[in-house]
């Protein structure tokens, strides 16, 4: 009987200790880097930055990693401050606006009719634990299309270009800060390349009769 009472008290005490133990704090990270310098070339076109689409497994605030084929995990106490697609949309809009390479940049609805629309789809934004090291992998597809008014509908296919962008950066394994830092560099490089492709494509398109 006494033994049963001791076991019961021990169980209750352990339960109280467990309940009183503080939960680990959730840490939040963002994608961030310095705004680009002014562009050496410019076009007069107005470009709309459409909301960035995310592959389903990354369409959340989890910081995702893959350890081997088909196995996906997420840091339990480290997360993006918001959906990464929203952060990338904001960064692209800021970069395109700050560079001064375009006649105007839109994000969302506007009374000013855009001439072109940029659409970006992110296929991967993750840490890959590929022994003996780890790497951050960012893969995105981008496409620029002409928004044809009725009087120019005779022009060719409105899709000016479609391209896949892939950047890999070394990271410290199991270190969310290192992952956020590396993916920020990857997004920065991708943004620069997309912007250059847009400027080149629009300049060529505007030279057409």
Order of alpha helices (4+ residues) and beta strands (2+ residues): alpha-beta-beta-beta-beta-beta-alpha-beta-beta-beta-beta-alpha
